[in-house]
Amino acid sequence: MKKIVFIFSMALAIIGCREESTHETSTSSSSTSSTVTTTTSAKITVLKSPNSTPQKNISVLMFKSKPSITEALPTILKEVVTNDKGEAVFDLSSMVISSTGEKFYFGAFRKNGDSYVLLSTYFPELTIKKNAISSTYIIIQ
């Protein structure tokens, strides 16, 4: 019986002294960052009265001074043609540098060769600030 206990003790000692394998789990964390670029822009939507139908292919002109219906147009700063949704989006990132804002006026026209035919009866004024998107509507007949 002493032999059995001795063999059993030796087996336990061998098993107990055996090197344990260790499992290491390594995790790596990664983070991503994204840069959001804010543009300075004006979105002018041209709608036809009386049912507010969006108008495409209308030239929207931008002015620094307020135009008059009875006088020649002031200097045109930018021109954008409306898309299928009736929207003319002016990218003004390089023009507007003030966070307090700059005033601009907009009018809807149909281009006829080298001249423009006025479609709107008023010229909306927008104060556009750096890194902001401003929007308004122009209603035409």
ABEGO torsion letter per residue (X at the ends): XAAAAAAAAAAAAAAAABBBBBBBBBBBBBBBBBBBBBBBBBBBBBBBOAAGBBBBGBBBBBBABBBBAABBBBBBABBBBBBAAGBBBBBAAAABABAAEBBBBBBBBBBBEABBBBABABBBBBBBBBGBBBBBBBBBX
